[in-house]
Amino acid sequence: MQPIFTKIANAWRDRPVVLAKMLSFASIGVVNLIIDVIIFYISVRFLQLHLIAANVLSWLVAVTGSYMMNSKITFGRETGGLLSVGRYLRFAGSGVLGVAISTTVLLALSNYINIPAAKLASIVAGFAVNFCMSHFVVFRAYPAPGNKHDIV
């Protein structure tokens, strides 16, 4: 098992693949952001759910869609296009970590720079955490039997 920094260095050498995955991951994120907003709006406006319940429901729907699309598209090679409960739980957990980092960056930077700039920085930080967790933890490729080297 290689240390995470070695994996990052190897991924850097494979930039075109990683950049394509980043673009795919970001595109899927935009689709699921729209889904999140629509589900949230319907939940509050028509189902009259409390804001917290509506937010949790919309996030669960969006994170589930994001997991499914990333399993099939962005990380299809690593997953064989198959879904798994374990990967889903790791993906959702990494999403929670991403929002925690994003919120921390937002709060910390809002003391020093304007809020829109702090929000933008927090989005970049959250994206970086979510992509790295997905690439190196959730959807990591496992070495073929008998191969001692990790596949990034």
N, C-alpha and C positions, 0 to 999 in steps of 0.2 A: 504494500500500500504506500503510495507516494504522499509526501506532505502536500498540503493545499497550495503552498507557494510554488512547488514544482509543477503541479497541475496547471496553475495559472500561467506559468512560463511556457509550458507546452501548448496551452490554448492560444497564447499570444503568437506563437509560431504558426498556428493554424488560423490566422486572422480571418481569411475569407469565409471559412465555415462558421466561425464564431460570430462574425458580423452578420452573416445571413440569419443565423439563429437569433441574434439580438433583434434584428428587424422583424422577424416572424413573431417573436415573443412580444415585442412592442405592439405590433398590429393586432394580435390577439388580445392584448391588454386594452387597446382602444375599443374593440368590439365589446369586450366584457364590461368596460366602463359604461358604455351606452346601455347595455342590458341592466347593469346595476341601477342606473338612474331611472330607467323605465319601470323596473320592478318596485323600486322605492316609491316612485310617484303613484303607481297603481295601489300599492299597499296603504299609503297614507290617504290618498284622495278618495278611492273607491271602497277599499276594505276597512278604512278608518282604524288602521293599526297604530299603536303608539310609535313614536319616532324610533325608539331603540329597537323594538320588535321589527319594524319595517326595515331598518338599517341592517340588522342581523340577517333577516330573510333575503334582502337584496344582495348582500355580500355572499351568502351561502350559494345562491343561484349563480352569481357571477364567478365565484371561485371554482364551482363545479364545472361550469362551461369552460373556463380557462384551463382547468386541468385536462378536460377531455380533448380540447382542441390542441393544446401543447403536446399531449401524449400522442396524438395522431399526426400532427404536422411538424412542429418545431423539433420535438425529440422522438419522432417516429422511428428513426434508426435505432435509437437506444432502447426503446420499449417494444419494438416489433409491432407497434400500433396497438398494443394491448393495454387495457386499464387494470389497475390493481388498487385494492383498498389501502394497502400500506403506502404506496406512492401518493395516493390521494390525501391521506392524513399528513404525510410529510410536506406535500405541496401546500395544503391549507395552513399547516404550522409555519411554513416559511413565509406565507402571506401575512400571518400575524406578526412574525419577526420583522418583515418589511414595513408594515404600518407602524410598528413601534419605533423603528429607526427613523422613518420618515417624520413621525410626530416629534421625536426628539430633536431632529435637525431643524424642523420648523420652529419649535419653541426656542431653541438655543439661538438661531440666527435672527429671529424676529426682534431680539434685544439689540442687534447691531446694524441690521439692514432693513429696508422696507419689506412689508409683509408679502407683496407679490413676488419679490426676488427670493425671499425666504421660502415661500411655497414652491417656487420653481426648483430651488436647490433641494428641497425635501422630496420632490417628485423624482429627481435624478438619483438621490441617495436611495430611495425606496426601490426604484427600478433596478439599480445596481445590486442591491441586496437580493431582491427577488430573482433576478436573472442568475446571479452567481449561485444562489441556493438551488435553483432548478437545474442549472448546468452541472454543478459539482456534487450535489447531494441527492436531490429528488430523482433526476433522470440520468444519473451517471451511468456510463457504459461499464459493464463488468468485463474483465478480461476473459478471453476464451479459455476453456479448460486446458491446463498445461502451459499457458502463457503467463509469465510472471510479471508482465508489465500492464499497468492500468491503461485503459483506453480513455482518452479525454474527449 
